[in-house]
Amino acid sequence: MIKEEKEKVVYSYDSETVWIEAWGNNAVRIRATKRSNFTNNNWALSEQKNKTCKISITDEGASLQNGDIKVCVSIHGKIEIYNQKKEKIIEEYSRNRRDVTDSKCSALEVEAREYKPIVGSDNYHLRMRFESLFPDEKIYGMGQYQQQILNLKGSDLELAHRNSQVSVPFAISSKGYGLLWNNPAIGRAVFGKNITSYEAYSAKELDYWVVIGESIKEILEEYTSVTGRTPIMPEYGYGFWQSKLRYQTRNELINIAEEYYNRKIHLDMIVVDFFHWNKQGDWEFDETYWPNPKTMIKKINSMGTEVMVSIWPTVDKNSVNYSEMLEKGYLIHVERGHRVGLSFQGETIHIDVTNPEARRFLWSKVRENYYSLGIKTFWLDEAEPEYSVYDFDNYRYYEGTDLEVGNIYPVCYGKTFFDGMLQEGQKNILNLARCTWAGGQKYGMLIWSGDIASSFESMKIQLVAGLNMGLAGIPWWTTDIGGFHGGNPSDSRFRELFARWFAWATFCPVMRLHGDREPRQPQYGDSGGATCCSGADNEIWSYGNEVYEICKKYISIREKLRPYIRKIMLESHKNGSPIMRTLFYEFPEDAECWNVEDEYMFGGDILVSPILVENCRERTVYLPRYAKWQEYETGIVYEGGQMINVETPIDVIPFFIRDENIVLAAQ
């Protein structure tokens, strides 16, 4: 049966119900279930905008037209989607004998929408199958995967979060459409030559959203209009950040900040990472090694540097908060036995951040133990009119005059927990996190690519990961400069990698130095964080004078770029554009740009060509058509549409500026 109901096309057959409705500009949302009703969860999608769509129902089926997109469903339940040129862009893959006149009629009995009941649950293992209509199609986006593949056509992707893997299931096609798999479940996506398929291993309903557009830029703009856009990046996000595995004491942190200050190198941020506490779940500084943290923060702030602290979601059984959290039901459960999730530096279990009361408890501790010290948190203590915050529990903005003093507005809480920035309740929020999901950009999520290897191969993988994250709608992204695992600052080969990575990081959304270096530092005490030894020194002077001068050069360039970075961050806030952009994003009409995977645009005006291999002293660079390009190092202006050879000594990363948009004076 097919009918129109509340501006939706509703198809039902046997126990299945399908909803097809307009959702955004030139976009549709399709949901299906075999349960008695839908959950009405929008997941990544914002509330539906009022759209005037055209619905037609005939004896053969139904269609829904929303702007330039048209969805057709047959009386047998098969769905096809067409663009403004009446070209079919999506077709469900089914092989059955429901319609014997169908040219694809088959005895295989394979359904496009497959539901496998999960015993003992009202959930299903869901699978959605589509025809692979275009042999030459290219697929981008989907988040961050540790592989050197920008074009995902032919890839088999796990839909799950892991350290260094971020599943953001929005795919953009070179054929002019984007598809969001709007199912927040562990699963799988396969972009095969024969079939494109998505799976959710446990879900109540199937949910996806499709948009069409004339360009990748237009598609991404519409996607972010319905899933949200980044806040305005705080000013301290534009410059250089210093971090290592962990600074172990108050004095060590102050000494590092002072050294940068005395060397007249501007440091926007220094990070106090994990185990500045005594026990996980204390959420406070350990007075043994971090005495008088308020004075420490005030001193570092006086040098023009902000302090970031790490928040972990794990709670030790010996934490000062464990008993209360256990009593109030704020901890996750285990199926049976001892309530322990991890055994790193103590027996711990995670806070249940799906519980609003648990979240409020956490942020009350954050306010009490960090905000009061001068660290900026997401909790607003006073209702100041110039501030406005976003309440993610109730999905609305509050202007400062609407806020009630003493209430907690958990603006930091998104779809994931995070190691993160604690910043005052305001629109330009920033969370440093390993993972996020579709729509996470609206929560101010700055994703770093996790605990990655220190190698040129790994560096090349991160470039691809960052570009696909941007095309999945997550523009704030960064890496650990030099990689995370290993690397000895005294090793000449690692110094080369570090110098190349540092120069590249100048042109990442955030420039953050981090890593666990060798050899390990000795244990300095018997309690708290002292039992978790840090790695070797990881400051820019730790790598010898040659590398130090290179780092100073690129920190200086980053500072010169500050007004430009401010501009492109504002663009991202307004229209959802990535900060790191594939060449074809900016130059879709240049066919060669679709083949270049080792260059990118930093904003719309700077072309960056990272050095991704060892001992490279010259590389080729493709300059896109329809522009002229000025090389920063030499000042030479080139016509676009050609491949050039560029010398790349150890202190040079080739980057070029559109000559009509000079943002830096050539040296």
C-alpha positions in Angstrom: 0.0 0.0 0.0 1.2 3.5 -0.8 -0.3 6.7 0.6 0.5 10.3 1.3 0.5 11.2 5.0 1.6 14.5 6.5 3.7 15.5 3.5 5.4 12.0 3.4 5.1 9.1 1.1 4.3 6.1 3.2 4.8 2.6 1.7 3.8 -0.5 3.6 3.9 -4.1 2.8 3.6 -7.1 5.1 5.3 -5.9 8.3 7.5 -3.2 6.8 6.8 0.5 6.7 8.8 3.0 4.7 8.7 6.8 5.1 10.0 9.1 2.3 10.0 12.8 3.0 11.7 16.1 2.0 14.4 17.1 4.3 16.4 20.2 3.5 17.1 21.7 0.0 17.2 19.2 -2.8 17.3 16.5 -0.3 15.2 13.6 1.0 15.2 11.4 4.1 14.2 7.7 3.9 13.4 5.5 6.9 12.2 2.0 7.1 11.3 -0.5 9.9 9.5 -3.7 10.7 8.7 -2.6 14.2 5.2 -1.2 15.0 6.4 2.4 15.0 9.4 4.6 14.3 11.6 5.9 17.1 11.5 9.5 15.8 15.2 9.9 16.6 16.7 12.4 14.2 20.3 11.4 15.1 22.7 13.6 13.0 19.9 15.5 11.4 18.5 18.8 12.7 14.8 19.2 12.9 13.1 19.2 9.4 12.7 22.5 7.7 9.3 23.3 6.3 9.6 22.3 2.6 7.0 22.5 -0.1 7.3 19.2 -2.0 5.3 17.6 -4.7 3.9 14.1 -4.2 2.3 12.1 -6.9 0.6 8.7 -6.4 -0.4 6.4 -9.3 -1.3 2.8 -9.8 2.4 2.1 -10.5 3.8 3.7 -7.4 4.6 7.1 -6.0 7.1 10.0 -6.3 8.2 12.8 -4.2 9.9 15.9 -5.7 11.8 18.3 -3.5 13.5 21.0 -5.5 15.9 19.2 -7.9 15.7 15.7 -6.3 13.0 13.2 -7.1 12.4 9.9 -5.3 10.2 7.2 -6.9 8.9 4.1 -5.1 7.2 1.3 -7.0 4.2 -0.6 -5.8 6.6 -3.4 -5.1 8.7 -1.1 -2.8 11.7 -0.5 -4.9 13.2 3.0 -4.5 15.1 5.0 -7.2 16.4 8.6 -6.9 16.8 11.1 -9.8 18.6 14.4 -10.2 17.6 17.6 -11.9 18.6 16.2 -15.3 16.3 13.2 -14.7 19.3 11.0 -14.4 19.1 8.0 -12.0 21.7 8.5 -9.3 20.6 5.9 -6.8 18.8 2.6 -7.2 18.1 0.0 -4.7 19.7 -3.4 -5.3 17.1 -6.2 -5.1 16.9 -9.5 -6.9 13.5 -11.2 -6.5 10.4 -12.3 -8.4 8.0 -9.8 -6.9 7.6 -8.1 -10.3 8.2 -10.7 -13.1 8.2 -7.9 -15.7 11.2 -6.2 -14.1 14.3 -6.6 -16.2 16.2 -7.5 -13.0 13.7 -10.2 -11.9 15.6 -13.0 -10.3 15.3 -16.2 -8.3 18.1 -15.1 -6.0 15.6 -13.6 -3.5 18.0 -10.8 -2.3 16.3 -7.8 -0.8 17.5 -4.2 -0.9 16.4 -3.6 2.7 17.3 -6.6 4.8 16.2 -7.1 8.4 17.6 -10.0 10.5 16.0 -10.2 13.9 18.4 -10.3 16.9 17.2 -12.9 19.3 16.1 -11.5 22.7 15.9 -8.0 21.4 13.6 -5.8 19.3 16.5 -4.7 17.2 17.6 -5.9 13.8 20.9 -6.5 12.0 20.1 -4.2 9.1 21.6 -4.2 5.6 20.9 -1.6 2.8 22.0 -2.5 -0.8 22.3 -0.1 -3.7 23.2 -0.8 -7.3 26.7 0.5 -8.3 25.5 2.5 -11.3 28.7 4.3 -12.3 31.9 2.4 -13.1 33.9 5.7 -13.0 32.3 7.0 -9.8 34.6 8.4 -7.1 33.5 8.4 -3.4 34.9 10.6 -0.7 34.3 11.5 3.0 33.2 8.8 5.5 35.6 10.1 8.2 39.1 9.0 9.1 40.6 5.7 8.2 44.2 4.7 8.5 44.8 4.0 4.8 46.4 5.8 1.8 43.1 5.9 -0.1 41.4 9.2 -0.8 38.9 7.8 -3.4 37.0 5.2 -1.4 35.4 3.5 -4.3 36.2 -0.2 -3.9 36.8 0.2 -0.1 35.3 -1.9 2.7 35.0 0.3 5.8 34.2 -0.6 9.4 31.6 1.8 10.8 33.1 2.0 14.3 35.2 4.3 16.4 38.7 3.2 17.4 41.8 5.1 18.5 42.9 6.7 15.2 39.7 5.7 13.3 36.6 8.0 13.1 33.4 6.8 11.5 31.4 9.7 10.0 29.2 7.9 7.5 28.6 10.7 5.0 29.8 9.9 1.5 30.1 12.4 -1.3 30.0 11.1 -4.9 31.6 12.6 -8.0 28.3 12.0 -9.6 26.7 14.9 -7.8 25.1 13.4 -4.7 25.8 12.8 -1.0 24.4 10.1 1.2 24.3 10.1 5.0 23.9 6.7 6.7 22.0 8.1 9.6 22.3 5.0 11.8 24.6 5.5 14.9 25.4 1.8 15.1 28.5 -0.3 14.7 28.4 -1.7 11.2 30.0 -1.7 7.8 30.0 0.2 4.5 31.2 -1.4 1.2 31.6 0.7 -2.0 31.9 -2.2 -4.4 32.0 -2.3 -8.2 28.9 -4.4 -8.1 27.0 -3.3 -5.0 27.2 -0.5 -2.5 26.0 -1.6 0.9 25.6 -0.3 4.4 25.1 -2.4 7.6 24.0 -1.6 11.1 24.7 -4.6 13.4 22.0 -3.6 15.9 19.3 -1.0 15.2 15.6 -0.5 15.3 15.1 1.1 12.0 16.9 1.9 8.7 17.6 5.6 8.1 19.5 7.5 5.4 19.5 11.0 3.8 20.4 11.9 0.2 21.2 15.3 -1.3 22.1 16.4 -4.8 24.1 19.4 -6.0 26.0 20.8 -8.9 29.3 20.5 -7.1 31.0 18.9 -4.1 31.0 22.4 -2.4 27.2 22.8 -2.9 26.5 19.2 -1.6 28.7 19.8 1.5 27.1 23.2 2.2 23.6 21.6 2.2 24.7 18.6 4.3 26.1 20.9 7.0 22.9 23.0 6.8 20.9 20.1 8.1 23.6 18.5 10.4 25.1 21.7 11.8 28.2 23.8 11.4 31.2 24.6 13.5 31.1 27.4 16.1 33.7 30.2 15.6 37.1 29.0 16.4 38.6 30.6 19.5 41.5 32.9 18.9 43.9 30.6 20.7 43.1 27.9 18.0 45.0 29.8 15.3 48.5 29.6 16.6 51.0 27.0 17.8 50.2 24.4 20.6 52.7 22.6 22.7 52.1 19.1 24.1 53.8 15.8 24.9 52.7 12.5 26.3 52.3 14.2 29.6 54.1 17.0 31.6 54.7 15.4 35.0 54.8 18.4 37.4 53.8 21.9 37.9 57.3 23.2 37.6 58.0 21.3 34.4 55.0 22.9 32.8 55.9 26.4 33.9 59.5 26.0 32.8 58.4 25.0 29.3 56.0 27.9 28.9 58.7 30.3 30.2 61.3 29.0 27.8 59.0 29.7 24.8 58.3 33.2 26.3 62.0 33.9 26.8 62.8 32.8 23.3 60.1 35.2 22.0 58.2 32.3 20.4 54.5 32.9 20.7 52.7 29.8 22.3 49.0 29.9 22.1 48.4 26.7 24.1 50.2 24.3 26.4 48.5 21.0 27.4 48.3 19.3 30.8 47.5 15.8 29.7 46.4 12.7 31.6 47.4 11.9 35.1 47.6 15.3 36.5 45.2 13.8 38.9 45.8 11.2 41.7 43.2 8.7 40.7 41.1 8.5 37.5 37.7 10.0 38.2 39.0 12.5 40.7 38.9 15.3 38.0 41.2 17.6 39.9 45.0 18.4 40.2 47.1 16.2 42.4 48.5 18.5 45.0 51.6 16.4 45.4 53.0 17.2 42.0 50.7 20.1 41.0 50.5 22.4 44.1 48.7 25.7 43.8 47.5 25.2 40.2 45.6 28.5 40.2 48.9 30.4 40.6 50.5 28.2 37.9 47.7 28.9 35.4 47.7 32.7 36.2 51.5 32.8 35.6 51.2 30.9 32.2 48.3 33.1 31.1 50.4 36.2 31.8 52.8 35.0 29.1 50.0 34.9 26.5 49.5 31.2 26.7 46.3 29.3 27.5 46.2 26.0 29.5 44.3 23.0 28.3 43.6 20.0 30.6 42.6 16.5 29.7 39.4 14.9 31.0 39.2 11.2 31.0 35.9 9.2 31.3 37.3 6.5 33.5 36.7 6.2 37.2 39.1 4.3 39.5 37.5 2.2 42.3 39.7 4.2 44.7 38.7 7.6 43.3 37.1 10.1 45.7 34.0 10.1 43.5 33.6 6.3 42.9 31.3 5.5 45.8 28.9 8.3 45.1 28.8 7.6 41.4 28.1 3.9 42.0 25.3 4.7 44.4 23.6 7.1 42.0 23.9 4.9 38.9 26.4 7.1 37.1 28.7 4.3 36.0 28.3 1.9 33.1 27.5 -1.7 33.9 29.1 -5.0 33.0 27.1 -8.1 32.1 28.3 -10.0 35.1 31.2 -10.2 37.5 33.7 -7.5 38.6 32.9 -4.0 37.4 36.1 -3.2 35.6 36.4 -2.0 32.1 40.1 -1.2 31.9 43.2 -2.0 34.1 45.5 0.9 32.9 46.9 2.6 36.0 44.2 1.1 38.2 40.9 -0.8 38.0 38.5 1.6 36.3 35.0 1.7 34.8 33.6 4.4 32.5 31.1 7.1 33.5 27.8 6.6 31.7 27.6 9.8 29.6 24.3 8.7 28.2 22.8 9.6 31.6 22.1 13.3 31.9 22.5 13.3 35.6 25.9 11.7 35.3 26.9 14.4 32.8 25.7 17.1 35.3 27.7 15.4 38.0 30.9 15.5 35.9 30.5 19.1 34.9 29.9 20.1 38.5 33.3 18.6 39.4 34.8 20.3 36.4 33.5 23.6 37.6 34.6 23.0 41.2 38.1 21.7 40.4 39.1 23.5 37.2 36.9 26.5 36.5 37.6 28.0 39.9 41.4 27.8 39.0 41.0 30.0 36.0 40.8 27.3 33.4 38.0 28.1 31.0 35.2 25.5 31.2 31.9 24.9 29.5 30.0 26.0 32.6 28.7 29.5 32.8 28.9 30.9 36.3 27.3 34.3 35.6 24.6 35.3 33.2 26.6 37.7 31.1 24.7 39.2 28.1 27.6 39.0 25.7 27.7 35.2 26.0 25.4 32.6 24.5 25.7 28.9 24.9 24.3 25.8 23.3 22.4 23.3 25.4 22.9 20.0 23.8 20.5 18.2 26.1 17.6 20.4 24.8 19.1 21.4 21.4 18.8 25.1 21.7 20.8 28.3 22.1 20.5 30.4 25.2 21.4 34.0 25.1 23.2 35.3 28.1 20.1 37.2 29.4 18.2 33.8 29.4 20.7 32.0 31.5 20.0 31.3 35.2 23.0 31.7 37.4 23.9 28.5 39.1 22.5 26.2 36.4 24.6 23.9 34.4 24.4 24.2 30.7 26.2 21.2 29.4 27.3 22.7 26.1 30.3 20.4 25.8 28.3 17.3 25.6 27.9 15.9 22.1 27.5 12.3 20.8 30.8 11.3 22.3 32.9 11.8 25.3 36.3 13.4 24.9 39.8 14.2 26.1 39.3 17.9 25.9 39.4 21.5 26.2 37.6 23.1 29.1 36.4 26.4 27.9 33.9 29.0 29.1 30.3 28.7 28.1 30.1 30.6 24.8 29.5 30.0 21.1 33.1 29.5 20.1 33.6 26.2 21.9 36.3 23.7 21.2 36.6 20.0 22.2 39.8 18.2 21.4 38.8 14.6 20.9 39.8 11.3 19.2 36.4 10.6 17.7 33.1 12.1 16.7 30.2 11.1 14.6 28.1 12.8 11.8 27.0 16.2 13.0 29.8 16.4 15.6 31.1 19.6 14.0 28.3 21.6 15.6 29.6 20.7 19.0 33.0 22.3 18.4 34.8 19.0 17.9 38.4 19.3 17.0 39.5 15.8 16.1 43.1 14.6 16.2 44.1 11.5 14.3 44.9 9.5 17.5 48.0 7.5 18.5 49.6 7.0 15.1 53.0 5.8 14.0 56.0 8.1 13.6 56.8 7.4 10.0 56.6 9.0 6.6 54.0 6.4 5.6 51.9 7.3 8.5 52.2 11.0 7.7 50.9 10.4 4.2 48.0 8.4 5.6 47.1 11.4 7.9 46.9 13.8 4.9 44.3 11.5 3.2 42.5 11.1 6.5 42.3 14.9 7.1 41.0 15.5 3.6 38.2 12.9 3.9 37.3 14.2 7.3 36.7 17.6 5.8 34.5 16.1 3.1 32.5 14.3 5.8 31.7 17.7 7.3 34.3 17.7 10.1 36.6 20.7 9.3 38.5 21.0 12.6 41.1 18.3 12.4 44.8 17.9 13.3 47.6 15.3 13.9 50.4 14.7 16.4 53.3 16.5 14.8 55.9 13.8 14.2 53.4 11.0 15.0 52.7 9.7 18.4 54.5 6.4 18.9 58.2 6.4 19.4 60.7 8.6 17.7 63.9 9.7 19.3 64.7 13.4 19.1 68.4 12.5 18.8 67.9 10.3 15.7 68.8 12.2 12.5 66.1 10.3 10.5 63.4 11.1 13.0 64.5 14.7 13.0 63.9 14.9 9.2 60.5 13.4 9.6 59.7 15.8 12.5 60.8 18.8 10.4 58.7 17.8 7.4 55.7 17.1 9.6 56.1 20.4 11.5 56.1 22.4 8.3 53.0 20.6 7.1 51.2 21.2 10.4 51.5 24.9 9.7 48.8 24.4 7.1 46.5 22.2 9.2 43.4 23.6 11.0 45.3 23.4 14.3 49.1 23.3 14.7 49.7 20.9 17.6 52.9 19.3 18.7 52.4 16.1 20.6 54.0 12.6 20.9 55.4 10.0 23.2 59.2 10.2 22.6 62.1 7.9 23.4 63.8 7.2 25.7 61.4 7.2 28.6 61.8 9.5 31.6 62.6 8.0 34.9 59.9 7.5 37.6 59.9 10.5 39.9 57.6 9.4 42.7 55.5 6.6 44.1 51.9 7.9 43.9 49.4 9.3 41.4 50.8 10.3 38.0 54.4 9.6 39.1 53.8 5.9 38.4 52.9 6.7 34.7 56.2 7.9 33.3 56.3 10.3 30.3 58.4 10.2 27.2 61.5 12.2 26.3 61.5 16.0 25.7 59.3 17.1 22.8 59.8 20.8 22.5 61.1 22.5 19.3 64.6 22.9 20.8 64.7 19.2 21.6 65.6 18.3 18.0 68.9 20.2 17.4 69.6 23.7 16.1 68.8 23.0 12.4 65.3 21.7 13.2 64.8 24.4 15.8 65.4 27.1 13.2 62.9 25.3 10.8 60.3 25.2 13.6 60.8 28.9 14.3 60.4 29.7 10.6 57.0 27.9 10.4 55.7 29.2 13.7 56.4 32.7 12.3 54.5 31.8 9.0 51.6 30.5 11.1 51.5 33.8 13.0 51.5 35.8 9.7 48.7 33.6 8.5 46.5 34.4 11.6 44.2 36.9 9.8 43.8 34.5 6.9 43.1 31.5 9.2 40.5 33.6 11.0 38.9 34.3 7.7 38.7 30.7 6.5 37.5 29.5 10.0 34.7 32.1 9.6 33.9 30.6 6.2 33.6 27.2 7.7 31.3 28.5 10.4 29.0 30.1 7.8 28.9 27.5 5.1 30.4 24.3 6.3 33.5 24.4 4.0 36.5 22.3 5.0 39.7 24.1 6.2 41.8 21.5 4.3 40.3 21.1 0.8 40.9 18.7 -2.0 42.0 20.4 -5.2 38.7 19.3 -6.9 36.7 21.0 -4.1 38.0 24.4 -5.3 38.6 23.5 -8.9 35.9 20.9 -9.9 36.1 21.9 -13.6 39.8 21.0 -13.8 39.8 17.2 -14.5 43.4 16.8 -13.4 42.5 18.0 -9.9 40.5 14.9 -9.4 43.6 12.8 -9.8 45.9 14.7 -7.3 46.0 13.2 -3.8 49.2 14.6 -2.3 48.4 18.3 -2.5 45.5 20.3 -1.1 44.1 23.8 -0.6 44.4 25.4 2.8 41.3 27.6 2.6 40.6 28.9 -0.9 43.9 30.8 -1.6 46.9 28.6 -0.5 48.0 25.5 -2.3 50.1 23.2 -0.1 52.4 20.3 -1.3 53.7 18.4 1.8 56.9 16.4 1.6 55.7 12.9 2.4 58.8 10.8 1.6 62.2 10.6 3.2 65.3 12.3 1.6 63.1 14.3 -0.8 64.8 17.4 -2.1 62.7 18.0 -5.2 59.1 17.2 -6.0 56.5 17.8 -8.7 53.5 20.1 -8.0 50.4 20.4 -10.1 49.0 24.0 -10.3 45.3 24.0 -11.0 43.9 25.8 -14.0 42.0 29.1 -14.0 44.4 30.8 -11.6 47.9 32.1 -11.3 50.1 30.9 -8.4 52.9 32.6 -6.6 55.5 30.4 -4.9 56.1 31.6 -1.4 59.8 30.9 -1.2 60.9 32.4 -4.5 58.1 34.9 -5.3 57.8 33.4 -8.8 54.3 33.5 -10.3 53.2 30.5 -12.5 50.3 30.0 -14.8 47.9 27.4 -13.6 47.2 24.1 -15.5 50.8 22.8 -15.5 53.1 20.5 -13.5 56.3 22.1 -12.2 59.4 20.8 -10.4 60.1 22.5 -7.1 63.3 22.3 -5.0 62.5 21.1 -1.4 65.5 21.5 0.9 64.8 20.3 4.5 63.5 23.8 5.5 61.0 24.2 2.6 57.5 22.9 2.2 56.2 24.1 -1.2 53.2 26.3 -0.9 51.6 28.7 -3.4 49.2 31.6 -3.2 46.7 32.7 -5.7 48.3 35.8 -7.1 45.1 37.9 -6.9 44.8 36.9 -3.2 48.2 37.5 -1.7 48.0 36.8 2.0 51.8 36.7 2.7 54.7 38.7 1.4 57.1 36.4 -0.5 60.5 36.1 1.1 
